[in-house]
């Protein structure tokens, strides 16, 4: 059966043809022209498993994606629709419903995409969440602030990558938000959510569900604020937690309850973000029905020897997953962490070569000498990303800081005034 793939992001790290080499059908790939151009990526050539490869303009908003998908389904016959990027999940679910194909349905995708619906469902199951309210107009925000005080968080109900997220800490910031039309076009205002600000650190749990069973899952802790990407010039570190850490079992059990409360599909990757408060409570921020961003795929591969996105793709087609077929959840072989540096305005004069450390698992620089950079536009708009491994969280964190010092000594960036 042929496979229709909707692909919004860079494509170099998602070799669908290799992942599906043992599938008995061809791949029909529809990709975002804007995303390919943004990172200088190229479409794979037609041939081998790829029968159709096309880039579509205005991918995020154009109905041409759906129209072309239905044309291809009629012309070639399609047995599966795949989408790995969050903004494509609802679109893919709608196509499955129209075509009568297996996989995640719209009601399931919406439960993970719409943060108001998500919070309603998990709160009904007893999962702690911050006080929140849907925003239809400015009055909703003012009423919420009157009831709960400042600071508050305002963000799109179906957003991602911290795009459109604002932390309102003072009355003057609230006045500026209201005076600016809430920062969005009027037609988009009803898509907003306001919630109380939760103090504490942010943990995340990443894993994979196959045939309704959690195959692997493991928690990490961000050592930075996700929302600070626009002004953050330091290294942003994220480390996995040691198996002996008492919070590991709590986070895994907490995430299990969240997953049980939501109508997840049979096979999916997940990325849950959980606040750990100063008084030792766990509070759900949100959960996504896809692989985590940044270098989380590489971290999970370091932990379990398994690429979550590849495994998710193969599971949806009923293909075997090497190393993940046992009845018990996979246990990490070692710890890992990531270091990312955000883009910042300026001209790149020099970038370091390959790092001289044997424990670096992945190293990527997204700039080259002579390139002029702008501000980061979302939380995944990186200057560089790196993954390291270690026998413990403490050693992993120490290695990340050593790698950061090495990189910063070698990067030369003439920053804009």
C-alpha positions, 0 to 999 in steps of 0.5 A: 500500500502506498504511503502519503507523507505530509512533511512541514520541516527540514527533510534531511533528518527524516529519510522516509525511504530508508525507514520504509525500505521493507514496506511493500508500497511507494512514498508520495511526499508533499513538503513545505517549500518555505521550510525547505528554503528556510534551512537550505534543504533539498527535496529527495529525488524521485526514485527508489521508494519515492514515487512522487516528491513535491514542495508546495508553496504557502504550505501552512495555510494553503488548501493546495496541500489537501487538494493535492493529497486527495488527487494523489490518493485517487491517482495512486491509491493510498493506504496510509497517511503519515505526518510527524510535525505537530501542525500537520497532525490535524490535517493528516487526521482529516485526510484519513477520515475522508479517505477511510484510512487507519490511524489517528482521527481528528478527535484524538489529534485535537485533544493533544493540539487544543490546550484547553481541551487537553487540560479539561480532559486531564483535569477530569482525570485528576491531573493537576494543571494551572488555572486557565481560561479560553480567551474570546476577548480582552475582557477574558484576560482582565477577568482572569487576572482579577481572579488569579493575579499576575503573572499570567501566561498568554499563548495560542491554544494550538501553538508550538515552539513557544511562538506567540507565548507571552509571560505578563508579569506587570500591569504595564505589560498587561496594558501593552498586550491589550493595546497591541490587540493581544499580539495577534490578528483580530481573527485569531484572538479566539485561539488564545489561552490564558493561564496562571504562571507556575513557579518552579523548574520544567521537566519533560518526559519523552517516549513511544507508544506502540499498539497501545503500550508504552515501549519507552519513556524517560524524563529530563529537566530543562536548565533554562526557560523555554520562553526566553529564546529571543534574548537568551545568549547563553547555552541552553542545557537539558539533561536526563535524570538518573534512574535513582532520582526519586522524581523519575518514578513520579514523573513516569507515573504522572505521564502514564495518568496523562496518557490514560486521560487522553484519546491517543492513537494506537501508535504515537510518540509523545513529549510531555512537559511537567512543572516541578514546583518549589513545594514538590508538586507535579503540574502538567504544562502540556503534552504533544502527540509527536516526538520532542523537538531540538535534539530529543530524538538524538537523546532518545537514540543515545538512551535506548538505541531507538529513533522515536520518529523512525519507530513511530513511522514504522509502527503506524505501518505495522513494521517491526521495531528492532530492540523494542519488541519485549514486554518490558519498557526499555531501560536507558543504557546511559544518560544524555543531555543537549546543549543548544544556542539560539541564533542572534543578530550579527555576521558570522566570522568563524565557527568551530570545527568538530569537537575534540571530545569522545562523548559528543554524540551529535554536533550541528552548527546551523550557520557558516562564515559570512552568513548574516543572522537575525533574531531567533523566531521560535524556540527551535531556531538554533545557532548550534545544537549538541548532544553528549552522553555520560554515566550520570546526570552530574557528569553529563551536565559537566560535559555539557558546560565544558562543550559550551566553553569550547564552542564559545571560545571558537565562535566569532560573531560580529553582533548587530548593534 
